[in-house]
Amino acid sequence: MDIYVISPLSNLEAMKKGDRTFVLAHLWMKSEKYRAFIMERKAEGQFLTLDNSAAERSLVTEDALIKICHELMPNEVIAPDVLFDADATMANLDSFVERMTEEGLLHNINIFFCPQGKSQEEWLSCYEYGLDNDFVNVIGFSKIAVPNAWLGIDGDQGIKEGRHNAYNYLLANDMLKKPIHCLGQGDVSEFMYYKHPMMRSTDSVYPVMAAMNGIDFESNEFERIPTPHDYLETEVAPNKDQEALINKNVRVLRWCAFQGESDRL
């Protein structure tokens, strides 16, 4: 699996430690510094995923997302989804595909779809909707929606367990037909479990945020701190020790992601 590293505006250089670059729509809209950094990554040939910022509850509109697509021309864009609402998320996908077609963007930018739902049944119905949609190229495993639907857990916990449950079901029912991206991270060991070649990538703020809190991924006791909503605005003055810990955490995440892949070779 490839990895994306997401860091606060005050330490964007940490994002260069990932294999690909995640672009948060709400930051693109508000920060000239962020736009300049992302355009630099684009010029360097980085694969860009434009996120709709739904998990950040930023309420980025379809119009705004389309505008950013024209400005940035990312490799893929996450269609607008509504947390826990399968019907609204599927309706949004239809509207977004139609709009991308009208704007002449659909043949240049791939569509990434993130299923939602309040239960396993709703989430699976939404997942299948994306699977059956010819315009959807990638499907996302939300760190919020999947634990909620599969385990009944709210908040920023149960990410690994919830996504393992979803993965097991999809694998057993031959439903891993399109590339999967894991949105966000809980326990770093989650990614060692995935043996199917459709498990494409993951993004996370956690290698950086954990380092900011002195958490070492090599520690025998994993500790998960929920991501605060103002994380991306956090003022960071990295020191050498913190930078070394960020590097170590990214190496551990990359190793876990590779273990799953290496086992299927």
C-alpha positions as protocol buffer text, in pm:
chain_id: "A"
residue {
  index: 1
  type: MET
  ca { x: 0 y: 0 z: 0 }
}
residue {
  index: 2
  type: ASP
  ca { x: 111 y: 355 z: -72 }
}
residue {
  index: 3
  type: ILE
  ca { x: 94 y: 610 z: 207 }
}
residue {
  index: 4
  type: TYR
  ca { x: 1 y: 978 z: 225 }
}
residue {
  index: 5
  type: VAL
  ca { x: 123 y: 1192 z: 517 }
}
residue {
  index: 6
  type: ILE
  ca { x: -94 y: 1486 z: 624 }
}
residue {
  index: 7
  type: SER
  ca { x: 60 y: 1757 z: 841 }
}
residue {
  index: 8
  type: PRO
  ca { x: -43 y: 2098 z: 981 }
}
residue {
  index: 9
  type: LEU
  ca { x: -6 y: 2414 z: 776 }
}
residue {
  index: 10
  type: SER
  ca { x: 287 y: 2510 z: 996 }
}
residue {
  index: 11
  type: ASN
  ca { x: 486 y: 2199 z: 891 }
}
residue {
  index: 12
  type: LEU
  ca { x: 385 y: 2114 z: 533 }
}
residue {
  index: 13
  type: GLU
  ca { x: 729 y: 1972 z: 455 }
}
residue {
  index: 14
  type: ALA
  ca { x: 632 y: 1659 z: 651 }
}
residue {
  index: 15
  type: MET
  ca { x: 385 y: 1575 z: 372 }
}
residue {
  index: 16
  type: LYS
  ca { x: 680 y: 1504 z: 145 }
}
residue {
  index: 17
  type: LYS
  ca { x: 750 y: 1190 z: 346 }
}
residue {
  index: 18
  type: GLY
  ca { x: 451 y: 1017 z: 179 }
}
residue {
  index: 19
  type: ASP
  ca { x: 429 y: 839 z: -156 }
}
residue {
  index: 20
  type: ARG
  ca { x: 136 y: 1054 z: -273 }
}
residue {
  index: 21
  type: THR
  ca { x: -15 y: 1390 z: -176 }
}
residue {
  index: 22
  type: PHE
  ca { x: -356 y: 1445 z: -15 }
}
residue {
  index: 23
  type: VAL
  ca { x: -515 y: 1784 z: -87 }
}
residue {
  index: 24
  type: LEU
  ca { x: -774 y: 1908 z: 161 }
}
residue {
  index: 25
  type: ALA
  ca { x: -1030 y: 2125 z: -17 }
}
residue {
  index: 26
  type: HIS
  ca { x: -1098 y: 2359 z: 273 }
}
residue {
  index: 27
  type: LEU
  ca { x: -728 y: 2436 z: 316 }
}
residue {
  index: 28
  type: TRP
  ca { x: -689 y: 2496 z: -57 }
}
residue {
  index: 29
  type: MET
  ca { x: -969 y: 2753 z: -35 }
}
residue {
  index: 30
  type: LYS
  ca { x: -832 y: 2943 z: 263 }
}
residue {
  index: 31
  type: SER
  ca { x: -450 y: 2929 z: 246 }
}
residue {
  index: 32
  type: GLU
  ca { x: -227 y: 3075 z: -25 }
}
residue {
  index: 33
  type: LYS
  ca { x: 71 y: 2904 z: 139 }
}
residue {
  index: 34
  type: TYR
  ca { x: -105 y: 2567 z: 111 }
}
residue {
  index: 35
  type: ARG
  ca { x: -197 y: 2624 z: -256 }
}
residue {
  index: 36
  type: ALA
  ca { x: 162 y: 2712 z: -340 }
}
residue {
  index: 37
  type: PHE
  ca { x: 290 y: 2399 z: -167 }
}
residue {
  index: 38
  type: ILE
  ca { x: 40 y: 2174 z: -347 }
}
residue {
  index: 39
  type: MET
  ca { x: 120 y: 2328 z: -686 }
}
residue {
  index: 40
  type: GLU
  ca { x: 487 y: 2262 z: -616 }
}
residue {
  index: 41
  type: ARG
  ca { x: 405 y: 1897 z: -549 }
}
residue {
  index: 42
  type: LYS
  ca { x: 205 y: 1884 z: -873 }
}
residue {
  index: 43
  type: ALA
  ca { x: 499 y: 2029 z: -1068 }
}
residue {
  index: 44
  type: GLU
  ca { x: 715 y: 1753 z: -918 }
}
residue {
  index: 45
  type: GLY
  ca { x: 481 y: 1492 z: -1066 }
}
residue {
  index: 46
  type: GLN
  ca { x: 313 y: 1386 z: -741 }
}
residue {
  index: 47
  type: PHE
  ca { x: -14 y: 1189 z: -754 }
}
residue {
  index: 48
  type: LEU
  ca { x: -277 y: 1423 z: -607 }
}
residue {
  index: 49
  type: THR
  ca { x: -598 y: 1317 z: -433 }
}
residue {
  index: 50
  type: LEU
  ca { x: -840 y: 1604 z: -376 }
}
residue {
  index: 51
  type: ASP
  ca { x: -1041 y: 1544 z: -59 }
}
residue {
  index: 52
  type: ASN
  ca { x: -1384 y: 1704 z: -14 }
}
residue {
  index: 53
  type: SER
  ca { x: -1306 y: 1769 z: 356 }
}
residue {
  index: 54
  type: ALA
  ca { x: -1626 y: 1598 z: 474 }
}
residue {
  index: 55
  type: ALA
  ca { x: -1446 y: 1440 z: 770 }
}
residue {
  index: 56
  type: GLU
  ca { x: -1332 y: 1787 z: 875 }
}
residue {
  index: 57
  type: ARG
  ca { x: -1699 y: 1895 z: 858 }
}
residue {
  index: 58
  type: SER
  ca { x: -1598 y: 2192 z: 646 }
}
residue {
  index: 59
  type: LEU
  ca { x: -1911 y: 2183 z: 430 }
}
residue {
  index: 60
  type: VAL
  ca { x: -1722 y: 2236 z: 105 }
}
residue {
  index: 61
  type: THR
  ca { x: -1989 y: 2267 z: -164 }
}
residue {
  index: 62
  type: GLU
  ca { x: -2005 y: 2089 z: -497 }
}
residue {
  index: 63
  type: ASP
  ca { x: -1947 y: 2423 z: -669 }
}
residue {
  index: 64
  type: ALA
  ca { x: -1633 y: 2484 z: -466 }
}
residue {
  index: 65
  type: LEU
  ca { x: -1501 y: 2134 z: -533 }
}
residue {
  index: 66
  type: ILE
  ca { x: -1557 y: 2175 z: -908 }
}
residue {
  index: 67
  type: LYS
  ca { x: -1378 y: 2510 z: -899 }
}
residue {
  index: 68
  type: ILE
  ca { x: -1077 y: 2351 z: -729 }
}
residue {
  index: 69
  type: CYS
  ca { x: -1077 y: 2070 z: -986 }
}
residue {
  index: 70
  type: HIS
  ca { x: -1044 y: 2331 z: -1263 }
}
residue {
  index: 71
  type: GLU
  ca { x: -766 y: 2511 z: -1077 }
}
residue {
  index: 72
  type: LEU
  ca { x: -566 y: 2207 z: -970 }
}
residue {
  index: 73
  type: MET
  ca { x: -657 y: 1925 z: -1209 }
}
residue {
  index: 74
  type: PRO
  ca { x: -580 y: 1654 z: -950 }
}
residue {
  index: 75
  type: ASN
  ca { x: -546 y: 1286 z: -1041 }
}
residue {
  index: 76
  type: GLU
  ca { x: -864 y: 1204 z: -848 }
}
residue {
  index: 77
  type: VAL
  ca { x: -1130 y: 1378 z: -642 }
}
residue {
  index: 78
  type: ILE
  ca { x: -1346 y: 1246 z: -360 }
}
residue {
  index: 79
  type: ALA
  ca { x: -1713 y: 1299 z: -449 }
}
residue {
  index: 80
  type: PRO
  ca { x: -1910 y: 1485 z: -180 }
}
residue {
  index: 81
  type: ASP
  ca { x: -2032 y: 1244 z: 87 }
}
residue {
  index: 82
  type: VAL
  ca { x: -2251 y: 1297 z: 391 }
}
residue {
  index: 83
  type: LEU
  ca { x: -2141 y: 1131 z: 714 }
}
residue {
  index: 84
  type: PHE
  ca { x: -2362 y: 830 z: 801 }
}
residue {
  index: 85
  type: ASP
  ca { x: -2615 y: 915 z: 527 }
}
residue {
  index: 86
  type: ALA
  ca { x: -2612 y: 654 z: 247 }
}
residue {
  index: 87
  type: ASP
  ca { x: -2899 y: 801 z: 44 }
}
residue {
  index: 88
  type: ALA
  ca { x: -2756 y: 1154 z: 40 }
}
residue {
  index: 89
  type: THR
  ca { x: -2409 y: 1022 z: -44 }
}
residue {
  index: 90
  type: MET
  ca { x: -2538 y: 821 z: -341 }
}
residue {
  index: 91
  type: ALA
  ca { x: -2744 y: 1117 z: -463 }
}
residue {
  index: 92
  type: ASN
  ca { x: -2437 y: 1339 z: -431 }
}
residue {
  index: 93
  type: LEU
  ca { x: -2234 y: 1096 z: -641 }
}
residue {
  index: 94
  type: ASP
  ca { x: -2490 y: 1109 z: -923 }
}
residue {
  index: 95
  type: SER
  ca { x: -2499 y: 1488 z: -912 }
}
residue {
  index: 96
  type: PHE
  ca { x: -2121 y: 1516 z: -899 }
}
residue {
  index: 97
  type: VAL
  ca { x: -2064 y: 1280 z: -1193 }
}
residue {
  index: 98
  type: GLU
  ca { x: -2316 y: 1478 z: -1398 }
}
residue {
  index: 99
  type: ARG
  ca { x: -2146 y: 1804 z: -1305 }
}
residue {
  index: 100
  type: MET
  ca { x: -1797 y: 1668 z: -1379 }
}
residue {
  index: 101
  type: THR
  ca { x: -1924 y: 1558 z: -1721 }
}
residue {
  index: 102
  type: GLU
  ca { x: -2078 y: 1899 z: -1796 }
}
residue {
  index: 103
  type: GLU
  ca { x: -1756 y: 2073 z: -1692 }
}
residue {
  index: 104
  type: GLY
  ca { x: -1540 y: 1853 z: -1916 }
}
residue {
  index: 105
  type: LEU
  ca { x: -1348 y: 1715 z: -1618 }
}
residue {
  index: 106
  type: LEU
  ca { x: -1458 y: 1353 z: -1603 }
}
residue {
  index: 107
  type: HIS
  ca { x: -1210 y: 1219 z: -1859 }
}
residue {
  index: 108
  type: ASN
  ca { x: -916 y: 1387 z: -1687 }
}
residue {
  index: 109
  type: ILE
  ca { x: -992 y: 1333 z: -1318 }
}
residue {
  index: 110
  type: ASN
  ca { x: -1088 y: 1001 z: -1159 }
}
residue {
  index: 111
  type: ILE
  ca { x: -1379 y: 975 z: -914 }
}
residue {
  index: 112
  type: PHE
  ca { x: -1316 y: 849 z: -560 }
}
residue {
  index: 113
  type: PHE
  ca { x: -1633 y: 740 z: -374 }
}
residue {
  index: 114
  type: CYS
  ca { x: -1664 y: 711 z: 5 }
}
residue {
  index: 115
  type: PRO
  ca { x: -1960 y: 492 z: 116 }
}
residue {
  index: 116
  type: GLN
  ca { x: -2166 y: 601 z: 416 }
}
residue {
  index: 117
  type: GLY
  ca { x: -2443 y: 447 z: 625 }
}
residue {
  index: 118
  type: LYS
  ca { x: -2577 y: 406 z: 978 }
}
residue {
  index: 119
  type: SER
  ca { x: -2562 y: 24 z: 967 }
}
residue {
  index: 120
  type: GLN
  ca { x: -2377 y: -255 z: 791 }
}
residue {
  index: 121
  type: GLU
  ca { x: -2669 y: -297 z: 553 }
}
residue {
  index: 122
  type: GLU
  ca { x: -2680 y: 71 z: 460 }
}
residue {
  index: 123
  type: TRP
  ca { x: -2302 y: 92 z: 423 }
}
residue {
  index: 124
  type: LEU
  ca { x: -2291 y: -220 z: 204 }
}
residue {
  index: 125
  type: SER
  ca { x: -2572 y: -88 z: -14 }
}
residue {
  index: 126
  type: CYS
  ca { x: -2379 y: 235 z: -61 }
}
residue {
  index: 127
  type: TYR
  ca { x: -2055 y: 44 z: -126 }
}
residue {
  index: 128
  type: GLU
  ca { x: -2225 y: -166 z: -394 }
}
residue {
  index: 129
  type: TYR
  ca { x: -2361 y: 152 z: -550 }
}
residue {
  index: 130
  type: GLY
  ca { x: -2006 y: 269 z: -600 }
}
residue {
  index: 131
  type: LEU
  ca { x: -1890 y: -73 z: -713 }
}
residue {
  index: 132
  type: ASP
  ca { x: -2158 y: -84 z: -983 }
}
residue {
  index: 133
  type: ASN
  ca { x: -2100 y: 274 z: -1098 }
}
residue {
  index: 134
  type: ASP
  ca { x: -1875 y: 282 z: -1405 }
}
residue {
  index: 135
  type: PHE
  ca { x: -1756 y: 634 z: -1321 }
}
residue {
  index: 136
  type: VAL
  ca { x: -1618 y: 537 z: -978 }
}
residue {
  index: 137
  type: ASN
  ca { x: -1249 y: 440 z: -992 }
}
residue {
  index: 138
  type: VAL
  ca { x: -1159 y: 418 z: -621 }
}
residue {
  index: 139
  type: ILE
  ca { x: -1359 y: 344 z: -304 }
}
residue {
  index: 140
  type: GLY
  ca { x: -1273 y: 481 z: 39 }
}
residue {
  index: 141
  type: PHE
  ca { x: -1291 y: 315 z: 380 }
}
residue {
  index: 142
  type: SER
  ca { x: -1379 y: 602 z: 614 }
}
residue {
  index: 143
  type: LYS
  ca { x: -1218 y: 596 z: 959 }
}
residue {
  index: 144
  type: ILE
  ca { x: -1546 y: 739 z: 1094 }
}
residue {
  index: 145
  type: ALA
  ca { x: -1824 y: 572 z: 894 }
}
residue {
  index: 146
  type: VAL
  ca { x: -1689 y: 216 z: 888 }
}
residue {
  index: 147
  type: PRO
  ca { x: -1641 y: 171 z: 1267 }
}
residue {
  index: 148
  type: ASN
  ca { x: -1983 y: 331 z: 1318 }
}
residue {
  index: 149
  type: ALA
  ca { x: -2159 y: 101 z: 1071 }
}
residue {
  index: 150
  type: TRP
  ca { x: -1975 y: -222 z: 1151 }
}
residue {
  index: 151
  type: LEU
  ca { x: -1917 y: -186 z: 1527 }
}
residue {
  index: 152
  type: GLY
  ca { x: -2160 y: 83 z: 1641 }
}
residue {
  index: 153
  type: ILE
  ca { x: -1866 y: 291 z: 1764 }
}
residue {
  index: 154
  type: ASP
  ca { x: -1878 y: 670 z: 1751 }
}
residue {
  index: 155
  type: GLY
  ca { x: -1583 y: 903 z: 1737 }
}
residue {
  index: 156
  type: ASP
  ca { x: -1223 y: 826 z: 1655 }
}
residue {
  index: 157
  type: GLN
  ca { x: -1195 y: 471 z: 1789 }
}
residue {
  index: 158
  type: GLY
  ca { x: -1232 y: 113 z: 1660 }
}
residue {
  index: 159
  type: ILE
  ca { x: -1084 y: 208 z: 1323 }
}
residue {
  index: 160
  type: LYS
  ca { x: -870 y: -101 z: 1273 }
}
residue {
  index: 161
  type: GLU
  ca { x: -1134 y: -344 z: 1401 }
}
residue {
  index: 162
  type: GLY
  ca { x: -1421 y: -188 z: 1205 }
}
residue {
  index: 163
  type: ARG
  ca { x: -1230 y: -181 z: 878 }
}
residue {
  index: 164
  type: HIS
  ca { x: -1103 y: -537 z: 929 }
}
residue {
  index: 165
  type: ASN
  ca { x: -1466 y: -649 z: 968 }
}
residue {
  index: 166
  type: ALA
  ca { x: -1566 y: -471 z: 647 }
}
residue {
  index: 167
  type: TYR
  ca { x: -1263 y: -608 z: 462 }
}
residue {
  index: 168
  type: ASN
  ca { x: -1333 y: -963 z: 580 }
}
residue {
  index: 169
  type: TYR
  ca { x: -1692 y: -944 z: 456 }
}
residue {
  index: 170
  type: LEU
  ca { x: -1598 y: -799 z: 119 }
}
residue {
  index: 171
  type: LEU
  ca { x: -1320 y: -1053 z: 75 }
}
residue {
  index: 172
  type: ALA
  ca { x: -1545 y: -1347 z: 164 }
}
residue {
  index: 173
  type: ASN
  ca { x: -1811 y: -1227 z: -79 }
}
residue {
  index: 174
  type: ASP
  ca { x: -1575 y: -1148 z: -369 }
}
residue {
  index: 175
  type: MET
  ca { x: -1657 y: -778 z: -350 }
}
residue {
  index: 176
  type: LEU
  ca { x: -1307 y: -630 z: -363 }
}
residue {
  index: 177
  type: LYS
  ca { x: -1335 y: -528 z: -728 }
}
residue {
  index: 178
  type: LYS
  ca { x: -1201 y: -171 z: -723 }
}
residue {
  index: 179
  type: PRO
  ca { x: -898 y: -14 z: -553 }
}
residue {
  index: 180
  type: ILE
  ca { x: -955 y: 69 z: -186 }
}
residue {
  index: 181
  type: HIS
  ca { x: -811 y: 365 z: 0 }
}
residue {
  index: 182
  type: CYS
  ca { x: -822 y: 371 z: 381 }
}
residue {
  index: 183
  type: LEU
  ca { x: -908 y: 724 z: 490 }
}
residue {
  index: 184
  type: GLY
  ca { x: -714 y: 802 z: 805 }
}
residue {
  index: 185
  type: GLN
  ca { x: -544 y: 571 z: 1050 }
}
residue {
  index: 186
  type: GLY
  ca { x: -604 y: 415 z: 1388 }
}
residue {
  index: 187
  type: ASP
  ca { x: -361 y: 147 z: 1502 }
}
residue {
  index: 188
  type: VAL
  ca { x: -69 y: 142 z: 1258 }
}
residue {
  index: 189
  type: SER
  ca { x: -69 y: -239 z: 1259 }
}
residue {
  index: 190
  type: GLU
  ca { x: -406 y: -233 z: 1075 }
}
residue {
  index: 191
  type: PHE
  ca { x: -240 y: -239 z: 736 }
}
residue {
  index: 192
  type: MET
  ca { x: -39 y: -557 z: 793 }
}
residue {
  index: 193
  type: TYR
  ca { x: -369 y: -746 z: 773 }
}
residue {
  index: 194
  type: TYR
  ca { x: -462 y: -657 z: 417 }
}
residue {
  index: 195
  type: LYS
  ca { x: -345 y: -919 z: 166 }
}
residue {
  index: 196
  type: HIS
  ca { x: -568 y: -833 z: -129 }
}
residue {
  index: 197
  type: PRO
  ca { x: -409 y: -640 z: -419 }
}
residue {
  index: 198
  type: MET
  ca { x: -706 y: -400 z: -432 }
}
residue {
  index: 199
  type: MET
  ca { x: -597 y: -245 z: -100 }
}
residue {
  index: 200
  type: ARG
  ca { x: -424 y: 49 z: -265 }
}
residue {
  index: 201
  type: SER
  ca { x: -331 y: 317 z: -13 }
}
residue {
  index: 202
  type: THR
  ca { x: -391 y: 504 z: 311 }
}
residue {
  index: 203
  type: ASP
  ca { x: -354 y: 861 z: 435 }
}
residue {
  index: 204
  type: SER
  ca { x: -298 y: 979 z: 788 }
}
residue {
  index: 205
  type: VAL
  ca { x: -223 y: 1277 z: 1009 }
}
residue {
  index: 206
  type: TYR
  ca { x: -124 y: 1039 z: 1285 }
}
residue {
  index: 207
  type: PRO
  ca { x: 250 y: 981 z: 1221 }
}
residue {
  index: 208
  type: VAL
  ca { x: 296 y: 1356 z: 1266 }
}
residue {
  index: 209
  type: MET
  ca { x: 36 y: 1416 z: 1537 }
}
residue {
  index: 210
  type: ALA
  ca { x: 163 y: 1120 z: 1740 }
}
residue {
  index: 211
  type: ALA
  ca { x: 517 y: 1257 z: 1721 }
}
residue {
  index: 212
  type: MET
  ca { x: 391 y: 1598 z: 1836 }
}
residue {
  index: 213
  type: ASN
  ca { x: 257 y: 1417 z: 2144 }
}
residue {
  index: 214
  type: GLY
  ca { x: 571 y: 1210 z: 2201 }
}
residue {
  index: 215
  type: ILE
  ca { x: 413 y: 883 z: 2082 }
}
residue {
  index: 216
  type: ASP
  ca { x: 650 y: 632 z: 1925 }
}
residue {
  index: 217
  type: PHE
  ca { x: 492 y: 379 z: 1684 }
}
residue {
  index: 218
  type: GLU
  ca { x: 759 y: 127 z: 1781 }
}
residue {
  index: 219
  type: SER
  ca { x: 633 y: 128 z: 2139 }
}
residue {
  index: 220
  type: ASN
  ca { x: 489 y: -206 z: 2252 }
}
residue {
  index: 221
  type: GLU
  ca { x: 173 y: -35 z: 2377 }
}
residue {
  index: 222
  type: PHE
  ca { x: -11 y: 150 z: 2100 }
}
residue {
  index: 223
  type: GLU
  ca { x: -179 y: 469 z: 2212 }
}
residue {
  index: 224
  type: ARG
  ca { x: -449 y: 641 z: 2008 }
}
residue {
  index: 225
  type: ILE
  ca { x: -528 y: 1007 z: 2067 }
}
residue {
  index: 226
  type: PRO
  ca { x: -839 y: 1130 z: 1881 }
}
residue {
  index: 227
  type: THR
  ca { x: -751 y: 1385 z: 1614 }
}
residue {
  index: 228
  type: PRO
  ca { x: -863 y: 1733 z: 1728 }
}
residue {
  index: 229
  type: HIS
  ca { x: -1061 y: 1931 z: 1470 }
}
residue {
  index: 230
  type: ASP
  ca { x: -805 y: 2214 z: 1488 }
}
residue {
  index: 231
  type: TYR
  ca { x: -508 y: 1981 z: 1422 }
}
residue {
  index: 232
  type: LEU
  ca { x: -435 y: 2130 z: 1080 }
}
residue {
  index: 233
  type: GLU
  ca { x: -417 y: 2478 z: 1233 }
}
residue {
  index: 234
  type: THR
  ca { x: -175 y: 2372 z: 1507 }
}
residue {
  index: 235
  type: GLU
  ca { x: 138 y: 2583 z: 1529 }
}
residue {
  index: 236
  type: VAL
  ca { x: 435 y: 2349 z: 1516 }
}
residue {
  index: 237
  type: ALA
  ca { x: 795 y: 2447 z: 1578 }
}
residue {
  index: 238
  type: PRO
  ca { x: 964 y: 2115 z: 1497 }
}
residue {
  index: 239
  type: ASN
  ca { x: 1281 y: 2033 z: 1681 }
}
residue {
  index: 240
  type: LYS
  ca { x: 1532 y: 1764 z: 1592 }
}
residue {
  index: 241
  type: ASP
  ca { x: 1386 y: 1510 z: 1835 }
}
residue {
  index: 242
  type: GLN
  ca { x: 1033 y: 1562 z: 1704 }
}
residue {
  index: 243
  type: GLU
  ca { x: 1150 y: 1542 z: 1343 }
}
residue {
  index: 244
  type: ALA
  ca { x: 1331 y: 1216 z: 1419 }
}
residue {
  index: 245
  type: LEU
  ca { x: 1015 y: 1074 z: 1576 }
}
residue {
  index: 246
  type: ILE
  ca { x: 805 y: 1180 z: 1274 }
}
residue {
  index: 247
  type: ASN
  ca { x: 1054 y: 1002 z: 1049 }
}
residue {
  index: 248
  type: LYS
  ca { x: 1041 y: 690 z: 1266 }
}
residue {
  index: 249
  type: ASN
  ca { x: 661 y: 684 z: 1275 }
}
residue {
  index: 250
  type: VAL
  ca { x: 642 y: 722 z: 897 }
}
residue {
  index: 251
  type: ARG
  ca { x: 892 y: 435 z: 856 }
}
residue {
  index: 252
  type: VAL
  ca { x: 682 y: 212 z: 1081 }
}
residue {
  index: 253
  type: LEU
  ca { x: 362 y: 298 z: 892 }
}
residue {
  index: 254
  type: ARG
  ca { x: 535 y: 228 z: 560 }
}
residue {
  index: 255
  type: TRP
  ca { x: 671 y: -104 z: 692 }
}
residue {
  index: 256
  type: CYS
  ca { x: 323 y: -214 z: 809 }
}
residue {
  index: 257
  type: ALA
  ca { x: 172 y: -117 z: 473 }
}
residue {
  index: 258
  type: PHE
  ca { x: 444 y: -310 z: 292 }
}
residue {
  index: 259
  type: GLN
  ca { x: 402 y: -620 z: 509 }
}
residue {
  index: 260
  type: GLY
  ca { x: 49 y: -670 z: 387 }
}
residue {
  index: 261
  type: GLU
  ca { x: 161 y: -622 z: 29 }
}
residue {
  index: 262
  type: SER
  ca { x: 469 y: -842 z: 58 }
}
residue {
  index: 263
  type: ASP
  ca { x: 265 y: -1130 z: 195 }
}
residue {
  index: 264
  type: ARG
  ca { x: 52 y: -1137 z: -120 }
}
residue {
  index: 265
  type: LEU
  ca { x: 348 y: -1142 z: -361 }
}
